[in-house]
Amino acid sequence: MLEKEDTGLVVVDLQDKLMPVIERREEIAKNVIMLVHLARLFNLPVLLTEQHSKWLGSTLQEIREVLPEYSPVEKIDFNCCAVDLFNRNLERMGLKNIILAGVESHICIMQTCIGLLAKGYQIHIPQDAVGSRKEENRQVGLELMRGVGAVITSTETVIYQILKRGNTKEFREMLKLVK
């Protein structure tokens, strides 16, 4: 179960030049935006990465607009855990649970998931907030991550786990996006 006190969001490589070739890109972007809104509402830490931004561009504008702060960790490694700045930022956050979203499911998401699991984090992958260029590769990534111990979930499941109850200010705010 996700608890707001020890949960953070990691958004991987939703970049201008990569997203046009990703299947289900609009759904992925919409769901990541909802997760970022959830993070802002509950002050969950957000860690953003960009894979070689010189080639793949910066994070999608619609995601940058909702981030509490735009300060991506630049990387060339597929596994975010191979990047010192990523690890330092993550350690400062003091998390137990990580919601991992972005692209590509079978490459950066999978390798980062395995790296984070090895560090002792509980990893929650909203299957509707990760993608790949081909649906088969997204499915392979999800299966591999489930096999190594990640929780494969959905954006709405994550949202309602953090919300815990209805009829709150936060519930009403998130309901506007979930509808």
Backbone bond lengths (Angstrom), bond angles and torsions (degrees), N, CA, C in turn:
res aa  C-N    CA-C-N  psi(-1)  N-CA   C-N-CA  omega(-1)  CA-C   N-CA-C  phi
1 M - - - 1.449 - - 1.524 109.37 -
2 L 1.293 116.31 137.60 1.456 121.28 179.06 1.523 110.74 -84.44
3 E 1.314 116.13 136.46 1.460 123.33 176.34 1.519 107.91 -121.74
4 K 1.327 116.75 135.72 1.463 120.04 -176.29 1.529 112.37 -62.86
5 E 1.320 117.09 -25.75 1.466 120.12 -176.24 1.530 113.22 -70.58
6 D 1.335 118.15 -24.31 1.471 118.94 -175.20 1.521 112.98 -132.80
7 T 1.333 116.12 27.06 1.462 121.14 -177.60 1.519 110.21 -119.75
8 G 1.328 115.38 141.54 1.453 121.69 175.49 1.516 110.20 -136.43
9 L 1.312 115.36 169.48 1.460 123.18 -178.30 1.519 110.07 -117.05
10 V 1.332 116.12 128.98 1.460 121.81 173.55 1.530 107.18 -114.05
11 V 1.338 115.99 121.98 1.465 122.74 179.92 1.524 107.73 -112.06
12 V 1.330 115.07 119.93 1.462 121.18 -171.57 1.534 111.51 -110.62
13 D 1.320 116.11 115.51 1.467 124.79 160.45 1.528 117.09 59.88
14 L 1.311 118.69 37.90 1.476 120.58 174.85 1.527 107.92 -84.03
15 Q 1.322 116.20 78.60 1.460 121.94 -168.12 1.531 113.26 -110.36
16 D 1.326 114.59 154.05 1.464 123.74 -174.90 1.527 114.60 -49.84
17 K 1.301 117.35 -46.81 1.466 119.77 -173.85 1.526 112.69 -89.52
18 L 1.317 117.77 -11.78 1.465 120.99 179.05 1.525 111.37 -94.43
19 M 1.300 117.74 -40.34 1.468 120.82 -173.75 1.532 114.67 -61.91
20 P 1.324 121.20 -32.89 1.469 118.69 179.49 1.536 114.36 -59.51
21 V 1.322 118.41 -22.96 1.476 120.14 -179.36 1.532 112.78 -98.49
22 I 1.323 117.16 2.13 1.464 121.78 -178.61 1.522 109.71 -88.74
23 E 1.331 116.44 129.71 1.465 120.29 175.98 1.528 109.55 -67.64
24 R 1.328 116.27 143.13 1.467 123.47 178.43 1.528 111.81 64.89
25 R 1.326 116.98 27.52 1.468 121.40 -173.85 1.520 113.73 -58.13
26 E 1.336 117.99 -38.23 1.475 119.95 -179.18 1.533 110.22 -65.68
27 E 1.328 116.60 -43.08 1.473 120.75 179.12 1.528 110.80 -63.48
28 I 1.305 116.17 -42.38 1.468 120.72 -179.80 1.529 110.01 -62.67
29 A 1.329 116.41 -48.81 1.474 120.05 179.91 1.522 110.82 -60.71
30 K 1.331 117.47 -44.21 1.473 121.60 179.48 1.532 110.87 -59.89
31 N 1.318 116.78 -44.11 1.465 120.38 -178.76 1.524 112.40 -70.68
32 V 1.314 117.38 -37.05 1.470 119.61 176.01 1.523 109.52 -65.57
33 I 1.323 117.66 -39.53 1.466 120.31 177.02 1.527 110.12 -60.30
34 M 1.334 117.82 -42.43 1.474 119.99 176.70 1.527 110.91 -61.43
35 L 1.332 117.20 -40.99 1.469 120.30 179.51 1.529 111.08 -65.85
36 V 1.322 117.01 -37.58 1.469 119.97 177.45 1.532 110.14 -66.84
37 H 1.334 117.22 -40.67 1.473 119.96 175.70 1.533 110.20 -59.98
38 L 1.316 116.90 -43.89 1.466 121.28 177.56 1.528 109.94 -58.53
39 A 1.325 116.42 -45.57 1.465 121.07 179.58 1.529 110.91 -60.56
40 R 1.306 117.01 -43.37 1.475 120.40 178.68 1.520 111.02 -63.90
41 L 1.321 116.77 -42.76 1.456 122.31 -177.28 1.531 111.90 -62.15
42 F 1.330 116.21 -37.17 1.463 121.01 -176.16 1.533 113.17 -108.94
43 N 1.317 117.04 10.67 1.471 122.19 -179.34 1.521 112.49 56.28
44 L 1.337 115.99 38.36 1.463 119.69 174.44 1.526 107.66 -77.70
45 P 1.319 117.62 136.62 1.464 118.97 177.58 1.533 110.65 -63.89
46 V 1.327 115.74 143.66 1.462 122.50 177.50 1.522 108.41 -122.88
47 L 1.322 115.35 129.61 1.459 121.48 176.75 1.524 107.26 -119.75
48 L 1.320 116.64 125.02 1.451 123.60 -174.77 1.520 109.62 -115.22
49 T 1.344 116.15 138.21 1.465 119.41 175.53 1.519 110.24 -122.81
50 E 1.337 113.92 156.52 1.455 121.96 172.23 1.521 108.52 -134.63
51 Q 1.323 114.98 129.37 1.466 121.29 179.21 1.529 108.14 -86.63
52 H 1.302 116.01 115.03 1.469 123.49 176.24 1.533 111.59 36.53
53 S 1.320 115.25 70.41 1.468 121.86 -173.46 1.528 113.19 -59.98
54 K 1.304 116.94 -22.97 1.464 120.28 177.37 1.533 110.19 -60.40
55 W 1.327 116.90 -35.25 1.471 121.78 -179.91 1.524 112.45 -94.87
56 L 1.339 116.68 -38.89 1.470 120.15 -170.95 1.523 113.89 -103.35
57 G 1.319 117.13 1.14 1.458 120.34 177.99 1.520 112.40 80.29
58 S 1.318 114.83 -174.67 1.463 119.70 -178.64 1.526 109.77 -95.33
59 T 1.302 115.34 175.54 1.467 122.33 178.35 1.531 109.12 -58.72
60 L 1.320 115.94 144.17 1.462 121.26 179.54 1.527 110.84 -48.79
61 Q 1.314 116.08 138.52 1.464 121.97 -178.20 1.525 111.80 -55.86
62 E 1.343 117.56 -43.32 1.469 120.16 -176.94 1.531 112.17 -64.90
63 I 1.317 117.03 -23.40 1.471 120.00 176.31 1.527 109.39 -84.69
64 R 1.326 116.62 -42.23 1.472 119.96 178.13 1.526 110.76 -57.11
65 E 1.338 117.14 -36.23 1.461 121.05 -177.33 1.524 113.56 -65.13
66 V 1.320 118.29 -26.47 1.470 119.98 -177.41 1.526 113.04 -102.65
67 L 1.314 117.60 -8.57 1.464 120.17 179.03 1.516 110.90 -65.47
68 P 1.336 117.28 142.41 1.467 118.81 175.14 1.527 110.97 -62.35
69 E 1.331 115.89 -31.48 1.465 121.82 -179.82 1.524 106.95 -155.98
70 Y 1.324 116.38 138.05 1.458 120.42 178.11 1.517 108.96 -102.37
71 S 1.323 115.97 96.96 1.463 121.21 176.68 1.524 107.76 -144.95
72 P 1.338 115.86 77.27 1.466 119.94 -175.69 1.521 112.48 -68.89
73 V 1.327 113.87 149.99 1.460 120.92 170.57 1.525 106.24 -87.43
74 E 1.310 116.17 115.75 1.463 122.06 178.14 1.527 108.44 -76.46
75 K 1.339 116.13 137.96 1.459 119.39 -179.05 1.517 110.64 -147.59
76 I 1.318 114.51 156.86 1.462 120.87 168.26 1.523 109.51 -119.98
77 D 1.330 116.11 -15.08 1.466 120.79 175.74 1.519 109.06 -75.80
78 F 1.323 117.03 145.16 1.463 120.34 175.73 1.523 110.36 -73.25
79 N 1.321 117.29 -38.65 1.462 122.81 178.24 1.532 108.43 -84.18
80 C 1.318 116.47 112.52 1.469 120.23 179.87 1.529 111.61 -57.02
81 C 1.327 116.91 -29.09 1.473 121.19 -178.44 1.522 112.49 -69.90
82 A 1.323 117.81 -7.80 1.466 121.22 175.75 1.526 111.37 -87.30
83 V 1.339 116.90 0.61 1.465 122.60 -176.15 1.529 108.96 -107.36
84 D 1.327 116.48 119.04 1.469 121.34 -176.33 1.528 112.85 -56.27
85 L 1.327 118.39 -46.01 1.457 121.44 -178.26 1.532 111.13 -62.09
86 F 1.305 117.37 -39.98 1.463 121.37 176.27 1.533 109.65 -58.89
87 N 1.334 116.52 -48.80 1.471 121.03 -178.74 1.527 111.94 -63.44
88 R 1.322 117.64 -42.08 1.467 120.33 179.13 1.528 110.56 -63.27
89 N 1.333 116.66 -45.62 1.469 120.14 179.52 1.522 110.96 -62.85
90 L 1.302 116.91 -42.39 1.459 121.43 -179.45 1.528 111.27 -64.42
91 E 1.313 117.65 -44.52 1.472 121.49 -179.83 1.524 111.40 -61.18
92 R 1.327 117.28 -38.43 1.472 121.64 179.01 1.526 112.02 -63.13
93 M 1.310 117.06 -25.15 1.465 121.19 -175.76 1.521 113.39 -77.30
94 G 1.324 118.46 -20.35 1.462 121.73 176.88 1.520 113.99 60.75
95 L 1.307 116.72 48.08 1.460 121.70 -175.44 1.522 113.21 -95.45
96 K 1.325 114.75 159.48 1.460 122.83 169.94 1.536 109.17 -113.53
97 N 1.342 115.16 -40.31 1.461 122.19 -178.13 1.511 110.81 -113.13
98 I 1.338 115.44 139.78 1.450 120.74 176.94 1.524 108.70 -127.99
99 I 1.330 114.48 128.15 1.458 121.86 170.73 1.524 104.94 -90.11
100 L 1.315 116.90 120.09 1.462 122.08 -174.44 1.522 109.02 -112.69
101 A 1.336 116.54 120.41 1.465 121.87 -177.20 1.518 109.52 -136.30
102 G 1.327 115.97 156.43 1.459 120.68 175.82 1.509 112.99 133.43
103 V 1.329 115.29 -151.14 1.459 121.54 -176.49 1.526 109.99 -138.69
104 E 1.268 118.38 159.33 1.437 130.32 -13.36 1.515 109.23 -92.81
105 S 1.301 114.52 141.06 1.468 122.88 -173.54 1.522 112.89 -52.00
106 H 1.323 117.05 -44.68 1.464 121.95 -174.08 1.528 113.17 -88.97
107 I 1.317 117.22 -1.66 1.475 120.10 -178.64 1.527 109.17 -120.28
108 C 1.328 117.22 -92.45 1.468 121.24 -174.33 1.524 112.62 -64.47
109 I 1.318 117.54 -41.29 1.464 119.07 -179.61 1.522 110.00 -65.41
110 M 1.329 117.07 -48.05 1.472 120.25 -178.41 1.537 111.30 -62.77
111 Q 1.325 116.91 -47.96 1.466 119.00 -177.71 1.529 111.33 -65.32
112 T 1.323 116.87 -38.52 1.466 120.40 177.29 1.522 110.54 -67.21
113 C 1.314 117.09 -41.25 1.466 121.57 177.25 1.524 110.50 -56.40
114 I 1.316 116.61 -48.69 1.467 120.63 -179.89 1.527 110.39 -62.57
115 G 1.332 116.80 -41.74 1.465 120.66 177.98 1.519 112.59 -62.63
116 L 1.330 116.41 -41.24 1.472 120.41 179.93 1.526 111.49 -70.60
117 L 1.315 116.78 -39.17 1.474 119.71 175.86 1.530 110.34 -60.78
118 A 1.317 116.96 -40.75 1.472 121.09 179.07 1.523 111.42 -63.31
119 K 1.325 117.68 -26.58 1.466 121.88 177.86 1.529 112.04 -85.28
120 G 1.342 117.38 -2.55 1.454 120.94 175.82 1.517 116.33 97.32
121 Y 1.314 118.25 6.14 1.461 121.28 178.06 1.526 110.54 -80.07
122 Q 1.338 115.60 151.10 1.458 122.09 168.73 1.525 105.81 -89.43
123 I 1.322 116.98 127.65 1.456 120.75 -174.45 1.527 110.07 -112.02
124 H 1.327 115.09 129.64 1.465 122.68 178.32 1.526 107.47 -116.76
125 I 1.326 115.49 120.29 1.454 121.90 -177.88 1.526 108.83 -110.25
126 P 1.328 118.69 105.66 1.467 119.38 173.29 1.537 107.87 -70.93
127 Q 1.321 116.02 110.32 1.465 120.14 -173.63 1.532 112.62 -60.75
128 D 1.313 117.67 -22.70 1.460 121.33 179.02 1.526 112.66 -92.05
129 A 1.335 117.23 7.57 1.466 122.21 177.83 1.528 111.13 -123.61
130 V 1.341 116.33 17.10 1.463 122.10 173.60 1.524 107.84 -130.44
131 G 1.315 115.75 152.39 1.455 118.63 -179.00 1.512 112.28 -155.57
132 S 1.319 113.72 172.26 1.462 123.15 176.42 1.520 107.86 -144.34
133 R 1.326 115.46 172.33 1.456 119.32 178.26 1.527 110.97 -65.41
134 K 1.326 116.48 -32.00 1.470 121.38 177.95 1.521 108.99 -123.62
135 E 1.331 116.11 139.77 1.460 121.88 -179.44 1.530 111.64 -58.11
136 E 1.333 116.91 -37.76 1.474 119.64 179.90 1.523 110.97 -59.94
137 N 1.325 116.75 -39.61 1.464 120.33 179.36 1.529 111.65 -69.33
138 R 1.337 116.87 -36.51 1.469 119.53 174.98 1.524 109.75 -60.36
139 Q 1.325 116.30 -45.56 1.468 120.99 179.98 1.529 111.38 -63.57
140 V 1.324 117.34 -42.24 1.472 121.08 177.95 1.528 109.33 -59.49
141 G 1.332 116.55 -46.18 1.464 120.50 179.17 1.519 111.80 -59.04
142 L 1.341 116.74 -45.45 1.472 120.64 179.55 1.518 111.35 -62.75
143 E 1.310 117.19 -43.54 1.470 120.68 179.40 1.521 111.30 -63.34
144 L 1.321 116.53 -43.95 1.465 119.83 179.41 1.528 110.92 -63.00
145 M 1.337 116.73 -42.48 1.465 119.83 -179.01 1.525 111.15 -67.37
146 R 1.323 117.54 -40.39 1.463 120.10 175.45 1.536 109.79 -60.31
147 G 1.319 115.83 -41.27 1.465 121.21 -179.17 1.516 114.18 -62.53
148 V 1.329 117.46 -28.90 1.465 119.84 -179.55 1.525 112.68 -96.69
149 G 1.348 117.23 2.13 1.462 118.83 172.22 1.512 117.00 115.46
150 A 1.331 119.06 3.46 1.461 120.05 176.99 1.529 109.04 -75.74
151 V 1.330 115.31 152.06 1.460 121.62 174.37 1.526 106.71 -90.13
152 I 1.327 116.38 116.54 1.462 120.25 176.35 1.523 105.90 -90.93
153 T 1.313 115.92 123.42 1.452 122.27 -169.95 1.523 109.27 -137.91
154 S 1.315 117.61 -158.49 1.461 122.06 175.50 1.528 108.73 -135.91
155 T 1.315 115.40 163.36 1.463 120.11 179.42 1.523 110.98 -58.57
156 E 1.333 116.95 -46.80 1.472 119.15 -179.39 1.515 111.96 -63.86
157 T 1.321 118.02 -38.28 1.462 120.19 178.12 1.523 110.20 -60.89
158 V 1.324 116.93 -44.99 1.468 121.67 177.83 1.526 110.03 -60.19
159 I 1.326 117.01 -46.86 1.463 120.94 -178.18 1.525 111.02 -58.86
160 Y 1.323 116.58 -48.36 1.463 119.63 -176.47 1.528 112.52 -73.43
161 Q 1.336 118.21 -24.96 1.468 119.25 173.47 1.523 110.65 -67.15
162 I 1.322 116.77 -40.99 1.468 120.08 179.23 1.532 110.38 -72.42
163 L 1.328 117.34 -40.54 1.471 120.55 -179.44 1.531 112.28 -61.87
164 K 1.314 117.48 -41.83 1.468 125.15 179.86 1.528 114.76 70.64
165 R 1.334 119.69 -33.43 1.463 121.18 -176.50 1.525 110.63 -154.22
166 G 1.323 114.20 159.09 1.460 120.82 176.92 1.520 110.07 -92.15
167 N 1.308 115.65 -179.58 1.450 122.75 176.37 1.531 113.77 59.61
168 T 1.333 114.51 36.12 1.465 120.34 173.05 1.528 107.30 -120.36
169 K 1.299 115.81 165.90 1.465 120.68 176.75 1.532 110.23 -59.00
170 E 1.324 116.88 -43.20 1.466 121.46 -179.61 1.527 111.25 -64.80
171 F 1.339 116.40 -41.09 1.466 120.71 178.37 1.529 110.18 -59.87
172 R 1.312 116.27 -47.54 1.468 119.93 -178.42 1.533 111.18 -63.34
173 E 1.309 115.59 -37.40 1.470 120.01 178.74 1.534 110.92 -65.47
174 M 1.313 116.99 -45.78 1.469 120.66 -179.06 1.526 111.26 -71.27
175 L 1.313 117.27 -32.33 1.464 121.44 -179.41 1.539 110.71 -59.67
176 K 1.314 116.94 -33.96 1.463 120.96 178.08 1.536 110.75 -59.61
177 L 1.332 117.13 -33.65 1.460 121.72 -177.81 1.519 112.45 -87.67
178 V 1.329 116.25 -34.00 1.459 120.88 -175.42 1.530 111.61 -74.21
179 K 1.333 117.15 -32.19 1.466 121.50 -176.93 1.507 113.24 -53.86
